Amino acid sequence: MKKIIIMLFSLCFIIFSIQSCNTVKGVGKDIEKAGEAIQKTVK
């Protein structure tokens, strides 16, 4: 029973880790696009 609980927690942790990586990549892309827009405006 303990093994099942540990495996479930591990699986949840892995899933949340993957989701947070995707979120960080998305935020990075948004910041990059905003920076490019600012550069175009300045030129």
N, CA, C and O atoms as a DFTB+ gen file, in Angstrom:
172 C
 N C O
     1  1       0.822      -1.198       0.000
     2  2       0.000       0.000       0.000
     3  2       0.864       1.260       0.000
     4  3       0.554       2.229      -0.693
     5  1       1.947       1.244       0.777
     6  2       2.828       2.405       0.834
     7  2       3.482       2.652      -0.523
     8  3       3.682       3.799      -0.922
     9  1       3.813       1.571      -1.230
    10  2       4.464       1.721      -2.535
    11  2       3.529       2.420      -3.513
    12  3       3.968       3.252      -4.307
    13  1       2.261       2.092      -3.459
    14  2       1.278       2.704      -4.360
    15  2       1.156       4.199      -4.065
    16  3       1.120       5.015      -4.985
    17  1       1.094       4.551      -2.796
    18  2       0.983       5.953      -2.411
    19  2       2.226       6.730      -2.844
    20  3       2.123       7.841      -3.363
    21  1       3.396       6.137      -2.626
    22  2       4.643       6.802      -3.022
    23  2       4.691       6.975      -4.535
    24  3       5.117       8.023      -5.020
    25  1       4.264       5.970      -5.284
    26  2       4.270       6.068      -6.736
    27  2       3.297       7.133      -7.219
    28  3       3.600       7.857      -8.168
    29  1       2.127       7.245      -6.579
    30  2       1.160       8.272      -6.962
    31  2       1.705       9.675      -6.707
    32  3       1.561      10.564      -7.547
    33  1       2.332       9.873      -5.548
    34  2       2.918      11.172      -5.249
    35  2       4.043      11.498      -6.223
    36  3       4.180      12.638      -6.667
    37  1       4.848      10.485      -6.553
    38  2       5.933      10.701      -7.507
    39  2       5.388      11.084      -8.878
    40  3       5.915      11.984      -9.532
    41  1       4.347      10.408      -9.304
    42  2       3.734      10.699     -10.594
    43  2       3.166      12.117     -10.609
    44  3       3.344      12.847     -11.584
    45  1       2.491      12.503      -9.547
    46  2       1.945      13.869      -9.454
    47  2       3.068      14.902      -9.491
    48  3       2.936      15.935     -10.147
    49  1       4.158      14.636      -8.801
    50  2       5.292      15.561      -8.784
    51  2       5.883      15.717     -10.183
    52  3       6.200      16.828     -10.607
    53  1       6.028      14.612     -10.893
    54  2       6.582      14.657     -12.249
    55  2       5.663      15.438     -13.171
    56  3       6.127      16.258     -13.964
    57  1       4.367      15.192     -13.072
    58  2       3.408      15.907     -13.923
    59  2       3.453      17.407     -13.653
    60  3       3.464      18.201     -14.594
    61  1       3.478      17.805     -12.385
    62  2       3.537      19.234     -12.058
    63  2       4.861      19.846     -12.509
    64  3       4.895      21.007     -12.919
    65  1       5.941      19.087     -12.438
    66  2       7.236      19.593     -12.891
    67  2       7.213      19.861     -14.386
    68  3       7.718      20.887     -14.845
    69  1       6.631      18.944     -15.147
    70  2       6.551      19.111     -16.593
    71  2       5.688      20.316     -16.935
    72  3       6.031      21.096     -17.823
    73  1       4.581      20.470     -16.243
    74  2       3.696      21.605     -16.513
    75  2       4.378      22.923     -16.189
    76  3       4.213      23.900     -16.919
    77  1       5.131      22.963     -15.116
    78  2       5.796      24.217     -14.758
    79  2       6.870      24.561     -15.768
    80  3       7.094      25.740     -16.043
    81  1       7.542      23.565     -16.330
    82  2       8.541      23.841     -17.370
    83  2       7.872      24.457     -18.590
    84  3       8.389      25.413     -19.168
    85  1       6.739      23.920     -18.977
    86  2       6.030      24.475     -20.125
    87  2       5.584      25.897     -19.836
    88  3       5.612      26.751     -20.723
    89  1       5.178      26.153     -18.617
    90  2       4.738      27.499     -18.246
    91  2       5.900      28.473     -18.306
    92  3       5.745      29.592     -18.796
    93  1       7.053      28.067     -17.819
    94  2       8.232      28.929     -17.832
    95  2       8.646      29.216     -19.271
    96  3       9.020      30.344     -19.593
    97  1       8.583      28.207     -20.139
    98  2       8.912      28.427     -21.550
    99  2       7.941      29.423     -22.170
   100  3       8.351      30.289     -22.942
   101  1       6.673      29.310     -21.843
   102  2       5.663      30.223     -22.373
   103  2       5.900      31.645     -21.918
   104  3       5.757      32.583     -22.703
   105  1       6.262      31.814     -20.659
   106  2       6.540      33.147     -20.129
   107  2       7.774      33.721     -20.822
   108  3       7.810      34.906     -21.152
   109  1       8.775      32.887     -21.039
   110  2       9.983      33.338     -21.723
   111  2       9.684      33.818     -23.132
   112  3      10.219      34.832     -23.579
   113  1       8.825      33.084     -23.830
   114  2       8.453      33.480     -25.192
   115  2       7.691      34.801     -25.184
   116  3       7.911      35.654     -26.044
   117  1       6.797      34.971     -24.213
   118  2       6.028      36.217     -24.107
   119  2       6.950      37.406     -23.844
   120  3       6.784      38.468     -24.443
   121  1       7.909      37.229     -22.957
   122  2       8.845      38.305     -22.640
   123  2       9.696      38.632     -23.862
   124  3       9.982      39.797     -24.140
   125  1      10.099      37.586     -24.590
   126  2      10.907      37.807     -25.792
   127  2      10.121      38.607     -26.836
   128  3      10.657      39.530     -27.448
   129  1       8.867      38.253     -27.034
   130  2       8.036      38.983     -28.000
   131  2       7.834      40.432     -27.562
   132  3       7.848      41.338     -28.395
   133  1       7.651      40.651     -26.289
   134  2       7.490      42.014     -25.783
   135  2       8.764      42.815     -26.012
   136  3       8.704      43.982     -26.398
   137  1       9.918      42.193     -25.778
   138  2      11.192      42.860     -26.019
   139  2      11.379      43.214     -27.484
   140  3      11.871      44.295     -27.810
   141  1      10.985      42.299     -28.368
   142  2      11.096      42.566     -29.806
   143  2      10.176      43.724     -30.204
   144  3      10.554      44.559     -31.025
   145  1       8.994      43.777     -29.636
   146  2       8.068      44.869     -29.939
   147  2       8.644      46.200     -29.484
   148  3       8.516      47.206     -30.183
   149  1       9.267      46.211     -28.336
   150  2       9.884      47.445     -27.830
   151  2      11.028      47.877     -28.745
   152  3      11.177      49.064     -29.039
   153  1      11.836      46.915     -29.195
   154  2      12.947      47.241     -30.084
   155  2      12.444      47.821     -31.400
   156  3      13.028      48.769     -31.925
   157  1      11.375      47.263     -31.930
   158  2      10.809      47.774     -33.184
   159  2      10.290      49.200     -32.990
   160  3      10.425      50.048     -33.872
   161  1       9.701      49.445     -31.833
   162  2       9.165      50.776     -31.546
   163  2      10.285      51.808     -31.437
   164  3      10.151      52.936     -31.912
   165  1      11.381      51.414     -30.813
   166  2      12.504      52.324     -30.606
   167  2      13.166      52.674     -31.938
   168  3      13.598      53.810     -32.134
   169  1      13.248      51.718     -32.842
   170  2      13.881      51.962     -34.148
   171  2      13.028      52.901     -34.924
   172  3      13.364      53.250     -36.056
